[in-house]
């Protein structure tokens, strides 16, 4: 599970252990949307800072793979297709 906060922080959680696995601050503003890939290896975050980012969450700490730029306002939602594209 992943959660995002108003401070730009993203947290990854181990549900079974009921513990935080990782915490990182990939954005300068509120994280509005998150999506995990079906294989659980990647996370996409979207923010008030007008960027969306792709993360490899199999590493510690998570590694940024791509930053998507082009919006002129906050990105408030995102979706992945069934094949993860």
N, C-alpha and C positions, 0 to 999 in steps of 0.2 A: 504494500500500500504506500502511496505517496500523498503528501499534503503540501500546500503552498500557503504562504502568509503575506500579510500586508507589507512586511518589511523586506520582501524579496527573497526570503528564506524558503528552501524546500527541504522537507524531511522525508526520509525513507523509513518505513516501519516493518518490523518483524511481528506479524499479527500473532503467530503462535506463542512467541515469547513475551508479547505485550511490551516490546522495547523498541526504542529508536535505534536504527542501524546506522544512519548517516544523516548529517545535516550540512547543507551548503547554501551559499547565497549567490545564486547565479544572475540575479536581476537587481536593478537599481530601485525598482518600485514594486508594487503589489503583484503577486503571482495570481492571475485570474483563472488559469486553466492548466490542467495536467493530463497527460495520456500515457499509459504504459503500453508497450507493444505486447502482442499476444505471447511472445516467448519470454517476456519478463526481463529482457536484457537491455532494453532502451527505454528512455523516458523523454517525452517532449514537454517543455514548459512554455507558457505564454504569459506575457506580462503587460502591465501598464506602461512599461518603458518602450513599447512598440516593437519588441523582438520576440521571436520564438526560438527556442534552442533545443537541439537534440543531444541527449546525454547517453553515454555508455555507463550503465549503473552496475556492471559486473566488476568494476574496479573500485578501489578505495583510495582516495576519494573518487566520486564519479568524474568521468572525463568528458568535457564538452567536445562534441564531434562537428557540429554545424551551428551557425547562427543564421536565422532567417530574418532579413531586414526588408523593409518596403512599406510597412503600414505607417500612416501618419498619426494614428491614434492608438489607444490601448487595444491590445488583442484580448478579447474577453471570452473566447471559446475556441476549441479546436476539435478535430475528429480524425480518426484513422480509418481507413477502409479495412475490410475483413482480412485482406492479405498483408496488412501492416504498411501499406504504401501511403 
